[in-house]
Amino acid sequence: MIRWLIVVVLASILFSGLMPWLRRFGFGRLPGDLEFRFFGREVSIPLMSTLLLSLLAMLISRWI
């Protein structure tokens, strides 16, 4: 359980940094991706995009 939680947090941080590039492909705008303003800063939490990309990475790793 802890390993899964660490992977999700690290993937979320990685995808948050790559969000401007990933938005061109439609990620970050899925239902379940949270975006809000907090003290004048825009914060996005890409929950559904992280889940989708993690699932894709798992399928690719099992295939290889």
N, CA, C and O atoms as CSV, one atom per row, in Angstrom:
chain,resi,resn,atom,element,x,y,z
A,1,MET,N,N,0.825,-1.197,0.000
A,1,MET,CA,C,0.000,0.000,0.000
A,1,MET,C,C,0.865,1.255,0.000
A,1,MET,O,O,0.572,2.205,-0.725
A,2,ILE,N,N,1.924,1.269,0.802
A,2,ILE,CA,C,2.797,2.439,0.872
A,2,ILE,C,C,3.514,2.642,-0.456
A,2,ILE,O,O,3.659,3.775,-0.914
A,3,ARG,N,N,3.962,1.560,-1.077
A,3,ARG,CA,C,4.662,1.661,-2.362
A,3,ARG,C,C,3.746,2.264,-3.419
A,3,ARG,O,O,4.174,3.108,-4.206
A,4,TRP,N,N,2.480,1.831,-3.438
A,4,TRP,CA,C,1.525,2.356,-4.401
A,4,TRP,C,C,1.292,3.842,-4.165
A,4,TRP,O,O,1.211,4.617,-5.118
A,5,LEU,N,N,1.184,4.244,-2.907
A,5,LEU,CA,C,0.965,5.645,-2.574
A,5,LEU,C,C,2.155,6.504,-2.998
A,5,LEU,O,O,1.970,7.608,-3.511
A,6,ILE,N,N,3.361,6.011,-2.789
A,6,ILE,CA,C,4.557,6.751,-3.202
A,6,ILE,C,C,4.599,6.907,-4.715
A,6,ILE,O,O,4.944,7.978,-5.215
A,7,VAL,N,N,4.257,5.867,-5.443
A,7,VAL,CA,C,4.249,5.930,-6.906
A,7,VAL,C,C,3.219,6.933,-7.400
A,7,VAL,O,O,3.502,7.694,-8.326
A,8,VAL,N,N,2.040,6.952,-6.811
A,8,VAL,CA,C,0.998,7.890,-7.238
A,8,VAL,C,C,1.413,9.329,-6.947
A,8,VAL,O,O,1.186,10.213,-7.773
A,9,VAL,N,N,2.018,9.576,-5.786
A,9,VAL,CA,C,2.463,10.936,-5.446
A,9,VAL,C,C,3.572,11.386,-6.392
A,9,VAL,O,O,3.542,12.518,-6.875
A,10,LEU,N,N,4.541,10.528,-6.664
A,10,LEU,CA,C,5.627,10.896,-7.580
A,10,LEU,C,C,5.109,11.112,-9.003
A,10,LEU,O,O,5.550,12.033,-9.689
A,11,ALA,N,N,4.182,10.274,-9.444
A,11,ALA,CA,C,3.600,10.451,-10.775
A,11,ALA,C,C,2.800,11.745,-10.849
A,11,ALA,O,O,2.829,12.435,-11.869
A,12,SER,N,N,2.096,12.073,-9.795
A,12,SER,CA,C,1.330,13.318,-9.767
A,12,SER,C,C,2.247,14.536,-9.844
A,12,SER,O,O,1.946,15.500,-10.548
A,13,ILE,N,N,3.357,14.493,-9.124
A,13,ILE,CA,C,4.330,15.596,-9.184
A,13,ILE,C,C,4.933,15.706,-10.580
A,13,ILE,O,O,5.081,16.806,-11.112
A,14,LEU,N,N,5.279,14.572,-11.169
A,14,LEU,CA,C,5.862,14.569,-12.513
A,14,LEU,C,C,4.874,15.115,-13.540
A,14,LEU,O,O,5.237,15.946,-14.373
A,15,PHE,N,N,3.625,14.648,-13.483
A,15,PHE,CA,C,2.627,15.097,-14.448
A,15,PHE,C,C,2.225,16.548,-14.235
A,15,PHE,O,O,1.841,17.227,-15.187
A,16,SER,N,N,2.307,17.029,-13.008
A,16,SER,CA,C,2.021,18.452,-12.763
A,16,SER,C,C,3.067,19.325,-13.432
A,16,SER,O,O,2.743,20.388,-13.961
A,17,GLY,N,N,4.317,18.885,-13.415
A,17,GLY,CA,C,5.377,19.641,-14.080
A,17,GLY,C,C,5.272,19.585,-15.589
A,17,GLY,O,O,5.634,20.537,-16.280
A,18,LEU,N,N,4.780,18.474,-16.101
A,18,LEU,CA,C,4.654,18.301,-17.549
A,18,LEU,C,C,3.285,18.727,-18.084
A,18,LEU,O,O,2.995,18.534,-19.265
A,19,MET,N,N,2.456,19.296,-17.238
A,19,MET,CA,C,1.080,19.607,-17.607
A,19,MET,C,C,0.953,20.519,-18.835
A,19,MET,O,O,0.099,20.248,-19.680
A,20,PRO,N,N,1.758,21.591,-18.983
A,20,PRO,CA,C,1.596,22.414,-20.198
A,20,PRO,C,C,1.824,21.623,-21.483
A,20,PRO,O,O,1.146,21.865,-22.481
A,21,TRP,N,N,2.761,20.692,-21.474
A,21,TRP,CA,C,3.036,19.881,-22.653
A,21,TRP,C,C,1.945,18.834,-22.863
A,21,TRP,O,O,1.552,18.567,-23.999
A,22,LEU,N,N,1.454,18.240,-21.775
A,22,LEU,CA,C,0.446,17.190,-21.874
A,22,LEU,C,C,-0.930,17.728,-22.248
A,22,LEU,O,O,-1.752,16.981,-22.778
A,23,ARG,N,N,-1.200,19.002,-21.986
A,23,ARG,CA,C,-2.511,19.584,-22.320
A,23,ARG,C,C,-2.754,19.603,-23.821
A,23,ARG,O,O,-3.902,19.587,-24.264
A,24,ARG,N,N,-1.690,19.637,-24.601
A,24,ARG,CA,C,-1.862,19.599,-26.056
A,24,ARG,C,C,-2.476,18.282,-26.508
A,24,ARG,O,O,-3.112,18.223,-27.560
A,25,PHE,N,N,-2.290,17.216,-25.716
A,25,PHE,CA,C,-2.819,15.899,-26.048
A,25,PHE,C,C,-4.117,15.585,-25.315
A,25,PHE,O,O,-4.648,14.484,-25.460
A,26,GLY,N,N,-4.640,16.525,-24.532
A,26,GLY,CA,C,-5.921,16.343,-23.870
A,26,GLY,C,C,-5.827,15.923,-22.417
A,26,GLY,O,O,-6.851,15.839,-21.738
A,27,PHE,N,N,-4.621,15.656,-21.918
A,27,PHE,CA,C,-4.477,15.287,-20.517
A,27,PHE,C,C,-4.556,16.543,-19.663
A,27,PHE,O,O,-4.106,17.611,-20.079
A,28,GLY,N,N,-5.122,16.419,-18.486
A,28,GLY,CA,C,-5.298,17.565,-17.605
A,28,GLY,C,C,-6.656,18.205,-17.734
A,28,GLY,O,O,-7.013,19.088,-16.954
A,29,ARG,N,N,-7.412,17.764,-18.714
A,29,ARG,CA,C,-8.769,18.275,-18.900
A,29,ARG,C,C,-9.805,17.166,-18.765
A,29,ARG,O,O,-10.963,17.341,-19.143
A,30,LEU,N,N,-9.388,16.033,-18.228
A,30,LEU,CA,C,-10.297,14.910,-18.056
A,30,LEU,C,C,-11.187,15.134,-16.836
A,30,LEU,O,O,-10.807,15.876,-15.931
A,31,PRO,N,N,-12.356,14.511,-16.793
A,31,PRO,CA,C,-13.167,14.585,-15.573
A,31,PRO,C,C,-12.392,13.933,-14.427
A,31,PRO,O,O,-11.901,12.814,-14.572
A,32,GLY,N,N,-12.285,14.600,-13.329
A,32,GLY,CA,C,-11.524,14.091,-12.196
A,32,GLY,C,C,-10.216,14.829,-11.993
A,32,GLY,O,O,-9.567,14.652,-10.962
A,33,ASP,N,N,-9.810,15.653,-12.948
A,33,ASP,CA,C,-8.624,16.501,-12.800
A,33,ASP,C,C,-9.050,17.804,-12.143
A,33,ASP,O,O,-9.911,18.515,-12.662
A,34,LEU,N,N,-8.457,18.111,-11.018
A,34,LEU,CA,C,-8.843,19.296,-10.259
A,34,LEU,C,C,-7.938,20.472,-10.605
A,34,LEU,O,O,-6.722,20.320,-10.723
A,35,GLU,N,N,-8.533,21.626,-10.765
A,35,GLU,CA,C,-7.780,22.847,-11.052
A,35,GLU,C,C,-8.476,24.008,-10.340
A,35,GLU,O,O,-9.675,24.224,-10.516
A,36,PHE,N,N,-7.722,24.743,-9.545
A,36,PHE,CA,C,-8.303,25.853,-8.800
A,36,PHE,C,C,-7.234,26.897,-8.496
A,36,PHE,O,O,-6.036,26.641,-8.618
A,37,ARG,N,N,-7.697,28.076,-8.098
A,37,ARG,CA,C,-6.799,29.167,-7.712
A,37,ARG,C,C,-6.726,29.225,-6.197
A,37,ARG,O,O,-7.743,29.143,-5.509
A,38,PHE,N,N,-5.496,29.369,-5.683
A,38,PHE,CA,C,-5.267,29.395,-4.250
A,38,PHE,C,C,-4.277,30.504,-3.956
A,38,PHE,O,O,-3.107,30.391,-4.321
A,39,PHE,N,N,-4.714,31.571,-3.309
A,39,PHE,CA,C,-3.896,32.752,-3.008
A,39,PHE,C,C,-3.253,33.332,-4.267
A,39,PHE,O,O,-2.083,33.713,-4.247
A,40,GLY,N,N,-4.007,33.399,-5.351
A,40,GLY,CA,C,-3.526,34.003,-6.586
A,40,GLY,C,C,-2.677,33.085,-7.455
A,40,GLY,O,O,-2.214,33.502,-8.517
A,41,ARG,N,N,-2.466,31.852,-7.030
A,41,ARG,CA,C,-1.696,30.896,-7.815
A,41,ARG,C,C,-2.619,29.812,-8.330
A,41,ARG,O,O,-3.548,29.390,-7.641
A,42,GLU,N,N,-2.358,29.368,-9.541
A,42,GLU,CA,C,-3.159,28.307,-10.129
A,42,GLU,C,C,-2.568,26.955,-9.732
A,42,GLU,O,O,-1.383,26.700,-9.947
A,43,VAL,N,N,-3.389,26.106,-9.161
A,43,VAL,CA,C,-2.950,24.787,-8.709
A,43,VAL,C,C,-3.762,23.744,-9.460
A,43,VAL,O,O,-4.989,23.825,-9.506
A,44,SER,N,N,-3.087,22.770,-10.044
A,44,SER,CA,C,-3.808,21.680,-10.702
A,44,SER,C,C,-3.373,20.362,-10.096
A,44,SER,O,O,-2.191,20.129,-9.842
A,45,ILE,N,N,-4.347,19.513,-9.872
A,45,ILE,CA,C,-4.108,18.182,-9.335
A,45,ILE,C,C,-4.687,17.196,-10.357
A,45,ILE,O,O,-5.895,16.964,-10.378
A,46,PRO,N,N,-3.837,16.624,-11.195
A,46,PRO,CA,C,-4.316,15.768,-12.289
A,46,PRO,C,C,-4.559,14.326,-11.844
A,46,PRO,O,O,-3.804,13.432,-12.226
A,47,LEU,N,N,-5.586,14.089,-11.054
A,47,LEU,CA,C,-5.844,12.749,-10.527
A,47,LEU,C,C,-6.175,11.744,-11.626
A,47,LEU,O,O,-5.549,10.686,-11.697
A,48,MET,N,N,-7.129,12.048,-12.468
A,48,MET,CA,C,-7.554,11.095,-13.489
A,48,MET,C,C,-6.486,10.916,-14.565
A,48,MET,O,O,-6.294,9.807,-15.063
A,49,SER,N,N,-5.792,11.989,-14.930
A,49,SER,CA,C,-4.712,11.874,-15.910
A,49,SER,C,C,-3.577,11.015,-15.360
A,49,SER,O,O,-2.988,10.220,-16.093
A,50,THR,N,N,-3.269,11.169,-14.076
A,50,THR,CA,C,-2.235,10.353,-13.452
A,50,THR,C,C,-2.632,8.890,-13.458
A,50,THR,O,O,-1.813,8.021,-13.756
A,51,LEU,N,N,-3.877,8.617,-13.132
A,51,LEU,CA,C,-4.358,7.245,-13.127
A,51,LEU,C,C,-4.301,6.639,-14.522
A,51,LEU,O,O,-3.880,5.494,-14.685
A,52,LEU,N,N,-4.717,7.390,-15.516
A,52,LEU,CA,C,-4.716,6.903,-16.893
A,52,LEU,C,C,-3.300,6.648,-17.394
A,52,LEU,O,O,-3.037,5.607,-17.996
A,53,LEU,N,N,-2.390,7.579,-17.155
A,53,LEU,CA,C,-1.010,7.401,-17.616
A,53,LEU,C,C,-0.297,6.307,-16.838
A,53,LEU,O,O,0.548,5.614,-17.405
A,54,SER,N,N,-0.606,6.128,-15.564
A,54,SER,CA,C,-0.023,5.029,-14.788
A,54,SER,C,C,-0.518,3.681,-15.305
A,54,SER,O,O,0.252,2.724,-15.387
A,55,LEU,N,N,-1.793,3.608,-15.652
A,55,LEU,CA,C,-2.335,2.388,-16.225
A,55,LEU,C,C,-1.677,2.079,-17.564
A,55,LEU,O,O,-1.364,0.924,-17.850
A,56,LEU,N,N,-1.472,3.084,-18.368
A,56,LEU,CA,C,-0.800,2.912,-19.650
A,56,LEU,C,C,0.634,2.430,-19.459
A,56,LEU,O,O,1.091,1.541,-20.178
A,57,ALA,N,N,1.350,3.014,-18.490
A,57,ALA,CA,C,2.722,2.587,-18.211
A,57,ALA,C,C,2.754,1.154,-17.692
A,57,ALA,O,O,3.669,0.403,-18.032
A,58,MET,N,N,1.780,0.756,-16.880
A,58,MET,CA,C,1.719,-0.614,-16.380
A,58,MET,C,C,1.473,-1.602,-17.519
A,58,MET,O,O,2.097,-2.662,-17.569
A,59,LEU,N,N,0.576,-1.261,-18.421
A,59,LEU,CA,C,0.310,-2.144,-19.550
A,59,LEU,C,C,1.522,-2.286,-20.459
A,59,LEU,O,O,1.802,-3.378,-20.953
A,60,ILE,N,N,2.233,-1.208,-20.679
A,60,ILE,CA,C,3.440,-1.269,-21.506
A,60,ILE,C,C,4.513,-2.104,-20.817
A,60,ILE,O,O,5.194,-2.890,-21.477
A,61,SER,N,N,4.678,-1.950,-19.498
A,61,SER,CA,C,5.702,-2.712,-18.787
A,61,SER,C,C,5.373,-4.201,-18.748
A,61,SER,O,O,6.286,-5.025,-18.787
A,62,ARG,N,N,4.110,-4.563,-18.674
A,62,ARG,CA,C,3.734,-5.977,-18.685
A,62,ARG,C,C,3.879,-6.567,-20.082
A,62,ARG,O,O,4.144,-7.760,-20.228
A,63,TRP,N,N,3.708,-5.754,-21.090
A,63,TRP,CA,C,3.824,-6.217,-22.462
A,63,TRP,C,C,5.280,-6.483,-22.828
A,63,TRP,O,O,5.585,-7.416,-23.571
A,64,ILE,N,N,6.180,-5.646,-22.295
A,64,ILE,CA,C,7.617,-5.796,-22.590
A,64,ILE,C,C,8.143,-6.815,-21.670
A,64,ILE,O,O,9.332,-7.129,-21.711
